[in-house]
Amino acid sequence: PRLTRFFEANPGISLRIEPINSVSMLKSVHVDMAVLWGIGGWEGHKCELLLSLPAVPTANRAVADQVTQLGLAEAVKQLPLLGDSSGDAGWRAWHAAAGLPYAPSRSSLTIPDSNSRVQAVVDGQGIALWDDLVAPEFDDETLVRLSDIRVENAGYFVIFTDRPMSQGAEAFLNWLRAENDRSERRA
């Protein structure tokens, strides 16, 4: 919803937004940069943390009830853990933060697209790591936080390609940084 402010501040600049779910996709599309959720460590790519948003395990109410019955330590072994574009990196980081061995069920599922992954959690397909991006779903209790243990170093990173950035992309990146600063001042 904030993109209107970008265009008002930058008349004459056109943007093309591509859905990119992984750093490997940067080789197959012509973009100046990507914004990806993760914990960093995109080998061979320069990246910058744009927005820090610690992530916690989440589920719908029915799966949350199963977690309560099993206990969280057992639930993350038995129930499907839904991975993101980083595969299991986020889940490995969460298990380390929780002091638990990483030993998920074989029915784990990776869903790189965030919209599809949140819908899978809403539909009860498993447990996923989420942050305040899904605050409306937390607020209306469509999704439930299963633990206060967070992946602290999670967030949204700008991943740079090896191509020079266009003036429009530089303007957009500066605008993203300013929007983030504005949001942090309000928090």
Disulfide bonds with the S-S distance in Angstrom:
none
